[in-house]
Structure formats: C-alpha cells, structure tokens
C-alpha cells in the first residue's frame, strides 16, 4: 500500500492505524459491526508456577511498551495492547465464544 500498488479499502479495529492513516475503519465505511480482531500473545504450559508467569508477563509488557519496540510494531501495522494475564485469558475466552457461535450460525463445516 505504501508503494501505491495496493489500495486499502477498510481497516479492521476500532481506530485507524498510524501506519495507514488514510485507510478508514470498517465502521467509517458503513459496517459498524465488522470487528474481527486478530492478536498475538504468549502462552505457557497449564501448570507453570504463578511467579514465573508474573515475571514473564512483566517482561513482555515492558518490552512491548518500550518506545523502540512499540514504534517498530506500529510501523508494521500492529496496534500494541499489552494486556495483563487475566485480560488476555478473558480475551481468549470471549473469542472462543464469538467464533464458536459464528461457525454454528453459518453452518460452516470443515
């Protein structure tokens, strides 16, 4: 898109991305309910001790929100949201329900 070979029609997410300020959101082009957010996260084995999870989480949040890393990610079109472990677990639970219901309601089959 930056080279002019592609034209962005709409951006997924609640706001425009700094890397693509001229690409409107789906809401802006008339699709207010079109929200399919993707995310990248880090998970650990189920029985990982809480103190290790806390250290890992703190380090990831510190890294992701550092000015250098945040700038690089945003230049690449990512929106940096450094959730807590609890917020991330909640997001996963909500997404499972959304996608399960979507598959069920559309009759999609593998």
Number of C-alpha atoms within 10 A of each C-alpha: 9 9 6 7 6 8 11 13 11 16 21 17 17 14 14 19 20 14 16 16 11 14 18 18 23 20 17 14 11 9 11 11 8 14 14 11 9 9 12 8 10 9 13 10 7 6 6 10 10 9 9 11 15 13 11 16 18 15 11 17 16 13 14 18 15 11 11 10 14 17 17 12 16 15 14 13 14 17 18 16 13 17 14 14 17 9 11 17 13 12 13 14 11 12 15 12 11 13 12 11 12 12 13 11 9 8 8 8 6 3
